[in-house]
């Protein structure tokens, strides 16, 4: 998993996290839950031609409460860290 900080919401590039976008829309396993906890603008799945974007209803706060707890991260998420984007020259 690679998290790219853009100054707004992050962009996430993942390999074996989800097979199809529906797993990110309704996450039930640790990989998609972790990605959704990052609240990314875009998620690029390695095998897809287009990125996943959260639906407009979820963006307006219509999503259910996160099952990940107060921090928004599940157990094991501490091994992932956000890497700041290098400054442009």
N, CA, C and O of each residue as an XYZ file, in Angstrom:
356
protein
N       0.849     -1.164      0.000
C       0.000      0.000      0.000
C       0.897      1.231      0.000
O       1.855      1.323      0.768
N       0.567      2.170     -0.874
C       1.274      3.445     -0.940
C       0.244      4.537     -0.721
O      -0.791      4.560     -1.387
N       0.523      5.449      0.215
C      -0.357      6.585      0.482
C       0.367      7.842      0.042
O       1.458      8.141      0.528
N      -0.239      8.577     -0.876
C       0.354      9.800     -1.405
C      -0.405     10.989     -0.835
O      -1.605     11.143     -1.064
N       0.297     11.818     -0.099
C      -0.294     13.038      0.449
C      -0.315     14.107     -0.637
O       0.711     14.366     -1.266
N      -1.454     14.721     -0.863
C      -1.596     15.702     -1.935
C      -1.833     17.109     -1.416
O      -1.940     18.045     -2.208
N      -1.915     17.276     -0.124
C      -2.248     18.570      0.447
C      -3.735     18.662      0.742
O      -4.161     19.490      1.548
N      -4.511     17.833      0.109
C      -5.940     17.703      0.404
C      -6.133     16.301      0.968
O      -5.485     15.930      1.946
N      -7.002     15.537      0.368
C      -7.146     14.144      0.792
C      -6.149     13.287      0.031
O      -5.774     13.614     -1.095
N      -5.725     12.207      0.633
C      -4.677     11.370      0.063
C      -5.172     10.534     -1.117
O      -6.372     10.378     -1.343
N      -4.203     10.007     -1.853
C      -4.450      9.044     -2.918
C      -3.766      7.764     -2.483
O      -2.618      7.792     -2.039
N      -4.463      6.632     -2.606
C      -3.934      5.355     -2.156
C      -3.775      4.427     -3.363
O      -4.680      4.306     -4.189
N      -2.623      3.781     -3.454
C      -2.354      2.781     -4.486
C      -2.180      1.451     -3.765
O      -1.336      1.323     -2.878
N      -2.987      0.458     -4.153
C      -2.956     -0.825     -3.458
C      -2.876     -1.983     -4.441
O      -3.254     -1.860     -5.606
N      -2.385     -3.086     -3.956
C      -2.310     -4.299     -4.756
C      -3.440     -5.240     -4.393
O      -4.531     -5.151     -4.956
N      -3.191     -6.135     -3.466
C      -4.127     -7.198     -3.124
C      -4.998     -6.803     -1.935
O      -4.956     -7.446     -0.886
N      -5.783     -5.747     -2.102
C      -6.660     -5.278     -1.026
C      -8.119     -5.554     -1.358
O      -8.897     -5.937     -0.484
N      -8.487     -5.361     -2.614
C      -9.869     -5.567     -3.050
C      -9.859     -6.105     -4.473
O      -8.988     -5.758     -5.270
N     -10.827     -6.950     -4.784
C     -10.949     -7.497     -6.121
C     -11.783     -6.579     -7.005
O     -11.522     -6.447     -8.201
N     -12.782     -5.952     -6.410
C     -13.651     -5.039     -7.151
C     -14.041     -3.871     -6.260
O     -13.888     -3.939     -5.040
N     -14.549     -2.790     -6.868
C     -14.834     -1.559     -6.146
C     -15.909     -1.736     -5.067
O     -15.928     -0.986     -4.091
N     -16.781     -2.696     -5.226
C     -17.813     -2.940     -4.222
C     -17.228     -3.274     -2.859
O     -17.846     -2.993     -1.832
N     -16.045     -3.871     -2.840
C     -15.393     -4.177     -1.564
C     -14.934     -2.913     -0.852
O     -14.769     -2.917      0.368
N     -14.724     -1.831     -1.597
C     -14.381     -0.554     -0.979
C     -15.644      0.229     -0.612
O     -15.645      0.996      0.351
N     -16.719      0.033     -1.382
C     -17.988      0.687     -1.067
C     -18.581      0.159      0.230
O     -19.088      0.928      1.047
N     -18.518     -1.142      0.414
C     -19.051     -1.802      1.612
C     -17.971     -2.694      2.209
O     -18.046     -3.915      2.070
N     -16.968     -2.121      2.871
C     -15.846     -2.923      3.370
C     -16.245     -3.832      4.530
O     -16.966     -3.432      5.444
N     -15.748     -5.076      4.460
C     -16.016     -6.047      5.527
C     -14.747     -6.728      6.012
O     -14.753     -7.360      7.068
N     -13.656     -6.611      5.257
C     -12.410     -7.255      5.653
C     -11.371     -6.190      5.987
O     -11.561     -5.009      5.695
N     -10.283     -6.616      6.597
C      -9.296     -5.676      7.135
C      -8.683     -4.751      6.077
O      -8.505     -3.563      6.345
N      -8.358     -5.257      4.891
C      -7.736     -4.429      3.859
C      -8.609     -3.261      3.429
O      -8.176     -2.113      3.529
N      -9.832     -3.517      2.952
C     -10.702     -2.410      2.578
C     -11.057     -1.490      3.755
O     -11.200     -0.281      3.574
N     -11.197     -2.057      4.951
C     -11.482     -1.213      6.124
C     -10.330     -0.243      6.393
O     -10.556      0.923      6.717
N      -9.091     -0.735      6.255
C      -7.931      0.115      6.471
C      -7.884      1.232      5.426
O      -7.647      2.393      5.762
N      -8.111      0.877      4.162
C      -8.103      1.887      3.097
C      -9.166      2.939      3.360
O      -8.888      4.132      3.236
N     -10.371      2.529      3.719
C     -11.451      3.483      3.967
C     -11.170      4.353      5.186
O     -11.594      5.508      5.233
N     -10.456      3.808      6.175
C     -10.115      4.590      7.370
C      -9.193      5.750      7.024
O      -9.165      6.750      7.742
N      -8.437      5.633      5.931
C      -7.553      6.717      5.493
C      -8.328      7.850      4.829
O      -7.772      8.926      4.609
N      -9.605      7.629      4.507
C     -10.483      8.610      3.855
C      -9.830      9.212      2.608
O      -9.705     10.432      2.499
N      -9.413      8.349      1.663
C      -8.716      8.853      0.482
C      -9.657      9.484     -0.537
O     -10.850      9.183     -0.580
N      -9.096     10.357     -1.345
C      -9.842     10.943     -2.464
C      -9.995      9.901     -3.567
O     -11.072      9.748     -4.143
N      -8.905      9.186     -3.856
C      -8.885      8.155     -4.895
C      -8.187      6.918     -4.367
O      -7.289      7.010     -3.530
N      -8.604      5.753     -4.861
C      -7.910      4.502     -4.567
C      -7.668      3.808     -5.905
O      -8.603      3.493     -6.642
N      -6.409      3.583     -6.193
C      -6.034      2.863     -7.409
C      -5.790      1.413     -7.055
O      -4.885      1.111     -6.278
N      -6.591      0.496     -7.620
C      -6.348     -0.932     -7.500
C      -5.389     -1.311     -8.621
O      -5.539     -0.838     -9.748
N      -4.421     -2.147     -8.332
C      -3.371     -2.471     -9.296
C      -3.907     -3.021    -10.611
O      -3.279     -2.825    -11.652
N      -5.035     -3.695    -10.595
C      -5.551     -4.358    -11.791
C      -6.668     -3.574    -12.492
O      -7.236     -4.072    -13.463
N      -6.992     -2.379    -12.033
C      -8.075     -1.597    -12.632
C      -7.530     -0.439    -13.470
O      -6.437      0.064    -13.211
N      -8.296     -0.024    -14.469
C      -7.908      1.072    -15.360
C      -8.284      2.438    -14.799
O      -7.673      3.443    -15.163
N      -9.277      2.490    -13.920
C      -9.767      3.736    -13.338
C      -9.695      3.646    -11.812
O      -9.739      2.545    -11.264
N      -9.584      4.778    -11.116
C      -9.540      4.736     -9.645
C     -10.939      4.623     -9.045
O     -11.937      4.964     -9.680
N     -10.986      4.138     -7.816
C     -12.217      4.137     -7.031
C     -12.367      5.501     -6.380
O     -11.392      6.084     -5.904
N     -13.581      5.998     -6.362
C     -13.934      7.229     -5.643
C     -15.117      6.892     -4.747
O     -15.992      6.117     -5.133
N     -15.145      7.465     -3.565
C     -16.295      7.191     -2.708
C     -17.529      7.829     -3.327
O     -17.436      8.839     -4.025
N     -18.669      7.238     -3.070
C     -19.912      7.730     -3.661
C     -20.274      9.083     -3.062
O     -19.889      9.374     -1.930
N     -21.011      9.921     -3.802
C     -21.412     11.235     -3.280
C     -22.213     11.133     -1.987
O     -22.078     12.002     -1.126
N     -23.043     10.104     -1.817
C     -23.803      9.959     -0.574
C     -22.888      9.765      0.616
O     -23.125     10.333      1.682
N     -21.835      8.961      0.445
C     -20.875      8.765      1.531
C     -20.096     10.043      1.805
O     -19.775     10.341      2.955
N     -19.793     10.796      0.762
C     -19.048     12.040      0.933
C     -19.847     13.048      1.751
O     -19.266     13.888      2.439
N     -21.171     12.970      1.682
C     -22.021     13.916      2.422
C     -22.332     13.432      3.830
O     -23.125     14.049      4.541
N     -21.704     12.322      4.237
C     -21.882     11.845      5.605
C     -22.976     10.818      5.778
O     -23.406     10.564      6.904
N     -23.440     10.220      4.697
C     -24.511      9.234      4.792
C     -24.001      7.841      5.121
O     -24.790      6.903      5.233
N     -22.698      7.696      5.275
C     -22.148      6.367      5.559
C     -22.428      5.969      7.000
O     -22.695      6.803      7.866
N     -22.357      4.674      7.219
C     -22.527      4.160      8.571
C     -21.302      4.474      9.411
O     -20.242      4.809      8.882
N     -21.453      4.364     10.698
C     -20.337      4.601     11.611
C     -19.240      3.572     11.375
O     -19.525      2.403     11.114
N     -18.010      3.997     11.466
C     -16.876      3.115     11.201
C     -16.773      2.019     12.258
O     -16.857      2.304     13.453
N     -16.591      0.767     11.830
C     -16.410     -0.321     12.787
C     -14.984     -0.380     13.333
O     -14.647     -1.301     14.077
N     -14.153      0.584     12.975
C     -12.751      0.530     13.356
C     -12.451      1.184     14.698
O     -11.321      1.108     15.180
N     -13.421      1.809     15.295
C     -13.185      2.429     16.585
C     -12.861      3.905     16.469
O     -12.905      4.475     15.379
N     -12.538      4.515     17.586
C     -12.336      5.960     17.653
C     -11.162      6.449     16.819
O     -11.211      7.558     16.287
N     -10.121      5.660     16.693
C      -8.949      6.113     15.949
C      -9.115      5.968     14.451
O      -8.397      6.608     13.683
N     -10.066      5.124     14.018
C     -10.255      4.901     12.596
C      -9.297      3.875     12.013
O      -9.279      3.682     10.797
N      -8.508      3.218     12.834
C      -7.574      2.212     12.337
C      -7.822      0.894     13.045
O      -8.124      0.851     14.238
N      -7.687     -0.164     12.290
C      -7.864     -1.485     12.870
C      -6.524     -1.995     13.402
O      -5.477     -1.394     13.165
N      -6.578     -3.083     14.102
C      -5.362     -3.678     14.648
C      -4.390     -4.000     13.517
O      -4.797     -4.560     12.499
N      -3.153     -3.666     13.671
C      -2.148     -3.919     12.647
C      -1.901     -2.733     11.734
O      -0.952     -2.744     10.950
N      -2.742     -1.710     11.822
C      -2.607     -0.563     10.932
C      -1.374      0.268     11.251
O      -0.942      1.067     10.421
N      -0.806      0.098     12.425
C       0.360      0.894     12.799
C       1.566      0.625     11.908
O       2.501      1.425     11.887
N       1.563     -0.479     11.176
C       2.692     -0.757     10.295
C       2.660      0.107      9.041
O       3.656      0.197      8.323
N       1.522      0.743      8.773
C       1.422      1.669      7.650
C       1.577      3.081      8.177
O       1.003      3.432      9.207
N       2.334      3.872      7.488
C       2.483      5.255      7.926
C       2.360      6.164      6.721
O       2.655      5.773      5.592
N       1.926      7.368      6.978
C       1.812      8.341      5.907
C       3.180      8.940      5.645
O       3.889      9.337      6.570
N       3.538      9.000      4.380
C       4.817      9.575      3.985
C       4.533     10.926      3.338
O       3.800     10.985      2.351
N       5.094     12.016      3.872
C       4.826     13.341      3.297
C       5.287     13.432      1.859
O       6.299     12.849      1.472
N       4.533     14.167      1.084
C       4.890     14.383     -0.316
C       6.070     15.334     -0.372
O       6.083     16.338      0.340
N       7.072     15.037     -1.210
C       8.232     15.933     -1.319
C       7.813     17.302     -1.842
O       6.889     17.416     -2.648
N       8.498     18.329     -1.375
C       8.208     19.701     -1.842
C       8.599     19.840     -3.292
O       9.607     19.292     -3.738
N       7.791     20.578     -4.021
C       8.111     20.835     -5.434
C       9.190     21.884     -5.540
O       9.278     22.796     -4.718
N      10.002     21.743     -6.554
C      11.081     22.716     -6.755
C      10.750     23.644     -7.881
O      11.539     24.533     -8.200
